[in-house]
Amino acid sequence: MVMLEAGEILFKRGLLDSDQLQQLREQSLGAGELVNTAIGKGMVDEEPALRALGEELGMEFVDLRNAEVDLEVVKSFPQKLIYRHSLFPLGRSNGSLTLATSDPLDVYALDEASAATGLTIVPVVAERAEIARLMKKYLGVGSETVEGLMAAREEEGDIQLLEDLEVDGSELSEMAQEASVVRLVNEILVEAIDTRASDVHLESQASGLVVRYRIDGILHDQPVPPEINRFQAAIISRLKIMARLNIAEKRLPQDGRIKLKVHGREIDIRLSVIPMIHGESLVMRILDKGAMKFDLQGLGMDPLTYSVYSQIIRLPHGIVLVTGPTGSGKTTTLYSSLLEIRSPENKIITTEDPVEYQLSGINQIQVHTKIGLTFAASLRSILRHDPDIVLVGEIRDQETAENAIQASLTGHMVFSTLHTNDAAGAFTRIVDMGIEPFLVSSTVEGIMAQRLVRRLCKDCKEAYQPAVEDLPNDFPWEKLAGQPLYRSVGCRTCRNVGYTGRMGIYELLVTNEEIKSLAHDRVSTWQIKQAALKAGMRTLRMDAWDKAILGGTSVDEVLRVTKGDRVA
């Protein structure tokens, strides 16, 4: 089939107009190139284009999301053909092999597959992205690169030189192999970024290297080819070199930072290396600057909570605390708060460990504990720098708490974070650090506890009518009012997880006179919480139920992230 026929098929089916066809013809493209160019330029969607070509050529279009794959056939099929021509074997029957292709016009690839297997090829048409997904699922991330590394080892025989670095630390022996490993490491990182992973875990187990991605707060095993274990030391060394760590030191934990540019976006990676009994394990926290949006209203805050919180952060002085465990979105909430109140008329200074995102118009300090630049020390210096608003990354000790309170008492607005389970617990936590209760009660204006729940995928979430016995006792049936709830299903958009992205759930405690009095008297956290509820506070659980009722998340997510509220 020639180029004109490929274009004519799409034109005949009404997928291209005459101007688009002429534009493509003028580029002198091959048949497959013409179709790919038309798809790439947005002239035509891939699925209808492939369906049209498949029907013209007598090939069935297959949705690989629901396709059954014979693992034995995959193992016996030459991997080089899979990667060279974007083919994927699905099954074998009576001397014929069903082969998925994203380029039905490439008859040479089909002939090559037939010659290599000795079987009659039954081609079916499928989207390129779906074929790539099957490659990663059944062959593992980096399998194409590993195949190249294996070939390099056979040809050169010196890819193991990186392991010698443990003995002599020779940069030369490392550099000799860096180019052959860099593709594999990059593929692992790019795949993590493409899947919106927040963390990458490379774990050294007895069975070899295990790769896991944390996506929307949940860890997912990432299939990798078993041959990757031969390059375990090279992969770890490469990442340590990228983070400027000592590759010869394999007995002590190390921390580093990698800066990348992927898909035109700046990516910061915080690397932690810890030696385990089977070798070094790495965890990388991915900070995707280009994908972050610091917008309070876009975080999932309901209008009433946003309205009250927005007033608190605009107070002339006081302390606002955001509490929650690691990874609950506290930093995002604080950054969004600062950007909302930022103006040419005020000066904002932050002290953070580490500075995760650089914000325009805000002065940020990186804490360096080893040289004495702690939160407390930097905060003392900040107050001599004439700020209006101060952000302290975390109140960890008495000295930092005292300085934060002093800053508030001298007319500054102070933002910070604490690790507590709920908003009311923040008072007890600060008093336990050694701060006088009357200072805490007179300076803390508001406390926001928060968690993150996964958003249900809009493309596949399923409505259902819950039964009474299926839901816990604290479910607010009166708010449901006969409407359906939604649960996760899984589709191509969400990679069969059922969720895409996350939203915040919030518990905002506003300090009123009664709560100030209770905090001054060192009462229990439970008593403060009851007073806050009486004043209209909505707990994390209440907010989560509201989001489930609105169809934003599922009951399973609410139960996973929150615990039931104790009643008086």
C-alpha positions as CSV (number, residue, x, y, z in Angstrom):
1,M,0.0,0.0,0.0
2,V,1.3,3.4,-0.9
3,M,1.0,6.7,0.9
4,L,-1.8,8.0,-1.3
5,E,-4.0,5.0,-0.5
6,A,-3.5,5.5,3.3
7,G,-4.6,9.2,3.0
8,E,-7.4,8.3,0.6
9,I,-8.8,5.8,3.1
10,L,-9.0,8.4,5.9
11,F,-10.4,11.0,3.4
12,K,-13.0,8.5,2.1
13,R,-14.1,7.8,5.7
14,G,-14.5,11.5,6.4
15,L,-11.6,11.6,8.9
16,L,-9.5,14.0,6.8
17,D,-10.6,16.9,4.7
18,S,-9.1,17.7,1.3
19,D,-6.8,20.4,2.7
20,Q,-5.4,18.2,5.4
21,L,-4.9,15.4,2.9
22,Q,-3.0,17.8,0.5
23,Q,-0.9,19.1,3.4
24,L,0.1,15.5,4.3
25,R,0.9,14.6,0.7
26,E,3.2,17.6,0.3
27,Q,5.4,16.2,3.1
28,S,6.2,13.1,1.1
29,L,5.5,10.7,4.0
30,G,5.4,7.0,3.9
31,A,2.1,5.3,4.6
32,G,2.6,4.6,8.3
33,E,4.3,8.0,8.7
34,L,1.3,9.8,7.1
35,V,-1.1,8.2,9.6
36,N,1.1,8.9,12.6
37,T,1.6,12.5,11.5
38,A,-2.1,13.0,11.0
39,I,-2.7,11.7,14.5
40,G,0.2,13.6,16.0
41,K,-1.0,16.9,14.5
42,G,-4.5,16.3,15.9
43,M,-6.1,16.0,12.5
44,V,-7.6,12.7,13.4
45,D,-8.0,10.6,16.6
46,E,-6.0,7.4,16.7
47,E,-8.8,4.9,17.4
48,P,-11.1,5.9,14.4
49,A,-8.1,6.2,12.1
50,L,-6.9,2.7,13.0
51,R,-10.5,1.3,12.8
52,A,-10.8,2.7,9.3
53,L,-7.5,1.3,8.1
54,G,-8.2,-2.0,9.7
55,E,-11.6,-2.4,8.1
56,E,-10.1,-1.5,4.7
57,L,-7.4,-4.1,5.1
58,G,-9.6,-6.7,6.7
59,M,-8.1,-6.5,10.1
60,E,-10.1,-6.4,13.4
61,F,-9.6,-3.5,15.8
62,V,-9.0,-4.8,19.3
63,D,-9.4,-2.9,22.6
64,L,-6.4,-4.3,24.5
65,R,-7.8,-3.3,27.9
66,N,-10.0,-6.4,27.8
67,A,-7.7,-8.6,25.7
68,E,-6.5,-11.9,27.1
69,V,-2.8,-12.5,26.7
70,D,-1.1,-15.9,26.6
71,L,2.1,-15.5,28.7
72,E,3.7,-18.5,27.0
73,V,3.3,-16.9,23.6
74,V,4.8,-13.7,24.9
75,K,7.8,-15.5,26.3
76,S,8.5,-17.4,23.1
77,F,8.1,-14.4,20.8
78,P,11.3,-12.5,19.8
79,Q,11.4,-9.3,22.0
80,K,13.4,-7.4,19.4
81,L,10.4,-7.5,17.0
82,I,8.1,-6.3,19.8
83,Y,10.2,-3.2,20.3
84,R,11.3,-2.6,16.8
85,H,7.9,-2.7,15.2
86,S,5.6,-2.0,18.2
87,L,4.0,-5.5,17.9
88,F,2.5,-7.6,20.7
89,P,1.6,-11.3,20.5
90,L,-1.8,-12.1,22.1
91,G,-2.4,-15.8,21.5
92,R,-1.7,-18.9,19.3
93,S,-4.2,-21.3,17.8
94,N,-3.9,-24.0,15.2
95,G,-0.6,-22.8,13.8
96,S,-1.5,-19.2,13.7
97,L,-0.4,-16.3,15.9
98,T,-2.7,-13.3,16.7
99,L,-0.5,-10.3,16.7
100,A,-1.5,-6.8,17.7
101,T,0.0,-3.9,15.6
102,S,-0.4,-0.2,15.7
103,D,0.7,0.1,12.1
104,P,-1.5,-2.1,9.9
105,L,0.3,-0.7,6.8
106,D,3.7,-2.2,7.8
107,V,3.4,-5.5,6.1
108,Y,7.1,-6.1,6.3
109,A,6.9,-6.3,10.1
110,L,4.2,-8.9,9.8
111,D,6.3,-10.9,7.3
112,E,9.3,-10.7,9.6
113,A,7.3,-12.0,12.5
114,S,6.0,-14.8,10.4
115,A,9.5,-15.8,9.3
116,A,10.8,-15.6,12.9
117,T,8.1,-17.8,14.4
118,G,7.2,-20.0,11.5
119,L,3.5,-19.3,12.1
120,T,0.8,-17.8,10.1
121,I,0.2,-14.2,11.4
122,V,-3.3,-13.0,12.1
123,P,-2.9,-9.3,12.6
124,V,-5.3,-7.2,14.6
125,V,-5.1,-3.4,15.0
126,A,-4.7,-1.7,18.4
127,E,-3.6,1.7,19.8
128,R,0.1,2.3,20.2
129,A,-0.4,3.4,23.9
130,E,-2.2,0.2,24.7
131,I,0.6,-1.9,23.1
132,A,3.1,0.0,25.1
133,R,1.1,-0.6,28.3
134,L,1.2,-4.4,27.6
135,M,4.9,-4.2,27.0
136,K,5.4,-2.6,30.5
137,K,2.9,-4.9,32.1
138,Y,4.3,-8.2,30.8
139,L,7.9,-7.4,30.0
140,G,8.5,-4.7,32.7
141,V,9.6,-1.1,32.8
142,G,13.0,-0.8,31.0
143,S,12.8,-4.2,29.4
144,E,13.9,-2.8,26.0
145,T,16.8,-1.1,27.6
146,V,17.7,-4.2,29.6
147,E,17.8,-6.2,26.3
148,G,20.2,-3.6,25.0
149,L,22.3,-3.9,28.1
150,M,22.4,-7.7,27.8
151,A,23.6,-7.3,24.3
152,A,26.2,-4.8,25.4
153,R,27.4,-7.2,28.0
154,E,27.8,-10.1,25.5
155,E,29.7,-7.8,23.1
156,E,31.9,-5.9,25.6
157,G,32.0,-8.1,28.6
158,D,32.8,-5.2,31.0
159,I,29.4,-4.0,32.2
160,Q,30.2,-5.3,35.7
161,L,32.9,-2.7,36.2
162,L,30.5,-0.5,38.2
163,E,30.6,-3.1,41.0
164,D,34.3,-2.5,41.4
165,L,33.6,1.0,42.6
166,E,32.9,-0.5,46.0
167,V,36.6,-1.4,46.2
168,D,38.5,1.4,44.5
169,G,35.9,4.2,44.0
170,S,37.3,4.7,40.5
171,E,35.3,7.2,38.5
172,L,36.8,5.9,35.3
173,S,35.3,2.4,35.8
174,E,31.9,4.0,36.5
175,M,32.0,6.4,33.5
176,A,32.8,3.5,31.2
177,Q,29.3,2.1,31.9
178,E,27.3,5.2,32.7
179,A,26.0,5.7,29.2
180,S,24.7,2.1,29.1
181,V,22.8,2.4,32.4
182,V,21.5,6.0,32.0
183,R,18.7,4.9,29.6
184,L,17.4,2.3,32.1
185,V,17.5,4.8,35.0
186,N,15.8,7.5,32.9
187,E,13.1,5.1,31.8
188,I,12.3,4.2,35.4
189,L,12.1,7.9,36.3
190,V,10.1,9.0,33.3
191,E,7.6,6.2,33.8
192,A,7.1,7.3,37.4
193,I,6.5,10.9,36.3
194,D,4.1,9.9,33.6
195,T,2.1,7.8,36.1
196,R,2.0,10.8,38.6
197,A,3.9,8.8,41.2
198,S,5.0,10.8,44.2
199,D,7.7,8.4,45.3
200,V,9.8,5.6,43.7
201,H,11.0,2.8,45.9
202,L,13.9,0.7,44.7
203,E,14.2,-2.1,47.3
204,S,17.0,-4.6,47.5
205,Q,15.4,-7.9,48.4
206,A,16.7,-11.5,48.5
207,S,15.0,-12.1,45.2
208,G,16.6,-9.0,43.6
209,L,15.6,-5.5,42.9
210,V,11.9,-4.6,43.5
211,V,10.5,-1.4,42.0
212,R,7.4,0.2,43.4
213,Y,5.6,3.5,42.7
214,R,3.5,5.4,45.1
215,I,0.5,6.8,43.1
216,D,-2.1,8.8,44.9
217,G,-0.8,7.6,48.3
218,I,-0.9,3.9,47.5
219,L,2.2,1.7,46.6
220,H,2.0,-0.3,43.4
221,D,4.5,-3.0,42.3
222,Q,6.1,-2.1,39.0
223,P,6.8,-5.1,36.8
224,V,10.5,-5.3,35.8
225,P,12.3,-8.0,33.8
226,P,14.3,-10.4,36.0
227,E,17.5,-9.5,34.0
228,I,17.5,-6.1,35.7
229,N,19.0,-7.8,38.9
230,R,22.3,-8.1,37.1
231,F,22.4,-4.3,36.8
232,Q,21.2,-3.6,40.4
233,A,24.6,-2.1,41.5
234,A,24.9,-0.1,38.3
235,I,21.4,1.4,38.7
236,I,22.0,2.4,42.4
237,S,25.4,3.8,41.6
238,R,24.0,5.8,38.7
239,L,21.3,7.4,40.9
240,K,23.8,8.1,43.7
241,I,26.1,9.8,41.1
242,M,23.1,11.9,39.9
243,A,22.5,13.0,43.5
244,R,26.2,13.7,44.1
245,L,26.5,11.0,46.8
246,N,29.5,8.9,47.7
247,I,29.1,5.7,45.6
248,A,31.8,4.0,47.6
249,E,29.9,4.4,50.9
250,K,27.5,1.5,51.2
251,R,27.3,1.2,55.0
252,L,25.7,4.5,56.0
253,P,22.4,6.2,55.0
254,Q,22.8,9.1,52.6
255,D,20.5,11.9,51.4
256,G,20.7,13.8,48.1
257,R,18.8,15.7,45.5
258,I,18.5,15.4,41.7
259,K,17.3,18.1,39.4
260,L,15.8,17.0,36.0
261,K,13.9,18.4,33.1
262,V,11.3,16.0,31.8
263,H,8.7,16.8,29.1
264,G,9.8,20.4,29.4
265,R,9.0,20.5,33.1
266,E,11.4,21.0,36.0
267,I,11.5,18.0,38.3
268,D,13.2,17.9,41.7
269,I,13.9,14.4,43.2
270,R,14.9,13.9,46.9
271,L,16.9,10.7,47.2
272,S,17.2,8.7,50.4
273,V,19.7,5.7,50.4
274,I,19.6,3.3,53.3
275,P,21.7,0.1,53.5
276,M,19.5,-3.0,54.1
277,I,20.6,-6.6,54.7
278,H,20.3,-7.5,51.0
279,G,21.9,-4.2,49.8
280,E,21.1,-0.6,49.5
281,S,17.5,0.5,49.1
282,L,16.5,3.8,47.6
283,V,13.4,6.0,47.9
284,M,13.0,9.0,45.6
285,R,10.4,11.7,46.4
286,I,9.4,13.3,43.1
287,L,8.5,17.0,43.2
288,D,7.0,17.9,39.9
289,K,7.0,21.7,39.8
290,G,5.2,22.0,36.5
291,A,2.3,19.9,37.6
292,M,1.7,21.7,40.9
293,K,-1.1,24.2,41.3
294,F,-1.3,26.1,44.5
295,D,-4.9,27.1,44.7
296,L,-6.9,26.8,47.9
297,Q,-10.2,26.5,46.2
298,G,-8.8,23.8,43.9
299,L,-7.6,21.6,46.7
300,G,-11.1,20.3,47.6
301,M,-12.0,22.8,50.4
302,D,-15.7,23.3,50.6
303,P,-17.0,26.9,50.2
304,L,-17.8,27.4,53.9
305,T,-14.4,26.1,55.2
306,Y,-12.7,28.2,52.5
307,S,-14.6,31.3,53.5
308,V,-13.7,31.0,57.2
309,Y,-10.1,29.9,56.6
310,S,-9.6,32.8,54.1
311,Q,-10.5,35.2,56.8
312,I,-8.2,33.7,59.4
313,I,-5.1,33.8,57.1
314,R,-5.7,37.5,56.6
315,L,-5.6,38.4,60.3
316,P,-2.8,41.0,61.2
317,H,-1.1,38.6,63.7
318,G,-1.4,35.2,65.3
319,I,-0.5,31.6,64.5
320,V,-2.2,29.4,62.0
321,L,-1.3,25.7,62.2
322,V,-1.8,22.9,59.6
323,T,-1.7,19.4,61.1
324,G,-1.6,15.9,59.7
325,P,0.8,13.0,59.0
326,T,3.6,13.1,56.4
327,G,2.2,13.2,52.9
328,S,-1.2,14.7,53.8
329,G,-0.7,17.9,51.8
330,K,0.2,20.3,54.6
331,T,2.9,22.0,52.5
332,T,0.6,22.5,49.5
333,T,-2.1,24.1,51.8
334,L,0.5,26.5,53.3
335,Y,2.0,27.5,50.0
336,S,-1.5,28.0,48.6
337,S,-2.3,30.2,51.6
338,L,0.8,32.3,51.2
339,L,0.1,32.8,47.5
340,E,-3.4,33.9,48.2
341,I,-2.4,36.6,50.6
342,R,0.8,37.6,48.8
343,S,0.9,41.2,47.7
344,P,3.5,44.0,47.0
345,E,2.4,45.5,50.4
346,N,3.6,42.7,52.6
347,K,6.9,40.8,53.0
348,I,6.7,37.0,53.4
349,I,9.7,34.9,54.6
350,T,9.7,31.2,55.0
351,T,12.2,28.8,56.7
352,E,11.8,25.2,55.4
353,D,13.5,21.8,55.4
354,P,13.7,21.3,52.6
355,V,12.4,24.1,50.3
356,E,10.2,21.9,48.1
357,Y,8.9,24.5,45.6
358,Q,10.3,27.9,44.8
359,L,7.6,30.6,45.0
360,S,7.8,33.9,43.2
361,G,7.6,37.0,45.4
362,I,8.3,35.0,48.6
363,N,11.7,34.9,50.4
364,Q,12.6,31.3,51.2
365,I,15.3,30.0,53.6
366,Q,16.7,26.4,53.4
367,V,17.4,25.0,56.9
368,H,20.9,23.5,57.4
369,T,21.0,21.8,60.7
370,K,24.6,20.6,60.4
371,I,25.9,24.2,60.4
372,G,23.5,25.4,63.1
373,L,20.8,27.0,60.8
374,T,17.8,25.4,62.5
375,F,14.2,26.4,62.4
376,A,14.7,28.3,65.7
377,A,17.9,30.0,64.6
378,S,16.6,31.1,61.2
379,L,13.3,32.3,62.8
380,R,15.3,34.6,65.2
381,S,17.1,36.1,62.2
382,I,13.9,36.4,60.2
383,L,12.3,38.6,62.8
384,R,15.2,41.1,62.3
385,H,14.4,41.2,58.6
386,D,11.2,43.1,58.9
387,P,8.7,40.5,57.7
388,D,4.9,40.8,57.8
389,I,4.2,37.1,57.4
390,V,6.4,34.1,58.4
391,L,6.2,30.5,57.5
392,V,8.0,28.0,59.7
393,G,8.2,24.6,58.0
394,E,7.5,22.6,61.2
395,I,7.3,23.3,64.9
396,R,9.5,20.4,66.2
397,D,10.8,21.6,69.6
398,Q,10.3,24.0,72.4
399,E,12.8,26.6,71.0
400,T,11.0,26.8,67.7
401,A,7.6,27.0,69.4
402,E,8.8,29.8,71.7
403,N,10.2,31.8,68.7
404,A,7.0,31.3,66.7
405,I,4.8,32.5,69.6
406,Q,7.2,35.5,70.2
407,A,6.9,36.4,66.5
408,S,3.1,36.3,66.8
409,L,3.1,38.4,70.0
410,T,5.2,41.1,68.2
411,G,2.7,41.6,65.5
412,H,3.5,38.9,62.8
413,M,1.3,36.4,61.2
414,V,2.9,32.9,61.6
415,F,2.1,29.8,59.6
416,S,3.5,26.4,60.5
417,T,2.8,22.6,60.6
418,L,2.5,20.1,63.4
419,H,2.2,16.3,63.4
420,T,-1.1,15.6,65.2
421,N,-4.0,13.4,64.4
422,D,-6.7,16.1,64.7
423,A,-7.0,19.9,65.0
424,A,-7.8,19.9,68.8
425,G,-4.6,17.9,69.5
426,A,-2.4,20.8,68.5
427,F,-3.0,22.6,71.7
428,T,-1.9,19.7,73.8
429,R,1.1,19.0,71.5
430,I,2.5,22.5,71.9
431,V,2.0,22.6,75.7
432,D,3.8,19.2,75.9
433,M,6.8,20.9,74.3
434,G,7.0,23.1,77.4
435,I,5.1,26.2,76.3
436,E,2.9,28.0,78.8
437,P,-0.8,27.3,78.1
438,F,-1.7,31.0,78.3
439,L,0.8,31.8,75.5
440,V,-0.7,29.1,73.3
441,S,-4.3,30.1,73.9
442,S,-3.6,33.7,73.2
443,T,-1.7,33.3,69.9
444,V,-3.2,30.3,68.0
445,E,-6.0,31.7,65.9
446,G,-6.9,28.6,63.8
447,I,-5.8,25.0,63.3
448,M,-6.5,23.1,60.0
449,A,-6.2,19.3,60.2
450,Q,-6.2,17.6,56.8
451,R,-5.8,14.3,55.0
452,L,-5.9,13.3,51.3
453,V,-8.5,11.0,49.7
454,R,-8.3,9.6,46.2
455,R,-10.8,11.0,43.7
456,L,-13.0,8.6,41.9
457,C,-12.2,8.3,38.2
458,K,-14.9,10.3,36.3
459,D,-14.8,7.9,33.3
460,C,-15.6,4.7,35.2
461,K,-17.1,5.4,38.6
462,E,-20.3,3.4,39.2
463,A,-23.4,4.6,41.0
464,Y,-25.1,2.2,43.5
465,Q,-27.7,2.3,46.2
466,P,-26.0,1.3,49.5
467,A,-27.7,-0.9,52.1
468,V,-27.8,0.2,55.7
469,E,-25.7,-2.7,56.9
470,D,-23.0,-1.8,54.3
471,L,-22.1,1.6,55.9
472,P,-20.8,2.5,59.4
473,N,-23.1,3.9,62.1
474,D,-21.8,7.4,61.7
475,F,-22.8,7.7,58.0
476,P,-25.1,10.8,57.6
477,W,-28.1,9.1,55.8
478,E,-30.1,12.3,56.1
479,K,-27.7,14.0,53.6
480,L,-27.9,11.2,51.1
481,A,-31.6,11.7,50.7
482,G,-32.1,8.7,48.4
483,Q,-29.3,9.7,46.0
484,P,-26.8,7.1,44.9
485,L,-23.2,6.7,46.2
486,Y,-20.4,5.9,43.8
487,R,-17.6,3.3,43.9
488,S,-14.5,2.6,41.9
489,V,-14.4,0.3,38.9
490,G,-11.2,0.8,36.8
491,C,-10.7,1.7,33.2
492,R,-7.9,2.7,30.8
493,T,-8.0,6.4,31.9
494,C,-7.2,5.5,35.5
495,R,-5.0,2.5,34.7
496,N,-7.6,0.1,36.1
497,V,-7.2,1.6,39.6
498,G,-10.6,3.4,39.8
499,Y,-9.1,6.6,41.0
500,T,-7.3,9.6,39.5
501,G,-5.7,12.2,41.6
502,R,-6.5,13.2,45.2
503,M,-8.4,15.9,47.1
504,G,-8.1,17.2,50.6
505,I,-10.5,16.7,53.5
506,Y,-10.4,19.3,56.2
507,E,-11.1,20.0,59.8
508,L,-10.9,23.6,60.7
509,L,-10.9,24.6,64.3
510,V,-11.3,28.4,64.9
511,T,-10.2,29.5,68.3
512,N,-13.1,31.3,70.2
513,E,-13.2,32.5,73.8
514,E,-14.4,29.2,75.2
515,I,-11.6,27.2,73.4
516,K,-9.0,29.7,74.6
517,S,-10.2,29.3,78.2
518,L,-10.1,25.5,77.9
519,A,-6.6,25.6,76.4
520,H,-5.5,27.9,79.2
521,D,-6.8,25.4,81.8
522,R,-4.9,22.4,80.2
523,V,-8.0,20.4,79.6
524,S,-8.0,17.2,77.4
525,T,-8.0,17.2,73.7
526,W,-11.4,15.6,73.7
527,Q,-12.9,18.5,75.7
528,I,-11.5,21.0,73.3
529,K,-12.8,19.0,70.3
530,Q,-16.3,18.9,71.9
531,A,-16.3,22.7,72.3
532,A,-15.2,23.2,68.7
533,L,-17.9,20.9,67.5
534,K,-20.5,22.9,69.5
535,A,-19.1,26.0,67.8
536,G,-19.7,24.5,64.3
537,M,-16.5,22.6,63.5
538,R,-16.8,19.8,61.0
539,T,-14.5,16.9,61.5
540,L,-12.3,15.1,58.9
541,R,-14.8,12.3,58.9
542,M,-17.8,14.6,58.3
543,D,-16.0,16.4,55.5
544,A,-15.0,13.0,53.9
545,W,-18.7,11.8,54.1
546,D,-19.8,15.0,52.3
547,K,-17.3,14.4,49.5
548,A,-18.4,10.8,49.2
549,I,-22.1,11.8,49.0
550,L,-21.2,14.4,46.2
551,G,-19.5,11.6,44.2
552,G,-16.0,12.8,44.6
553,T,-14.6,9.8,46.5
554,S,-15.8,6.4,47.7
555,V,-16.9,5.0,51.0
556,D,-13.9,2.7,51.0
557,E,-11.6,5.7,50.8
558,V,-13.3,7.4,53.7
559,L,-12.9,4.3,55.8
560,R,-9.3,3.9,54.7
561,V,-8.2,7.5,55.6
562,T,-10.4,8.5,58.5
563,K,-11.6,7.0,61.8
564,G,-15.1,7.4,63.3
565,D,-15.7,10.4,65.6
566,R,-16.2,9.7,69.3
567,V,-19.5,11.0,70.5
568,A,-20.1,12.5,73.9
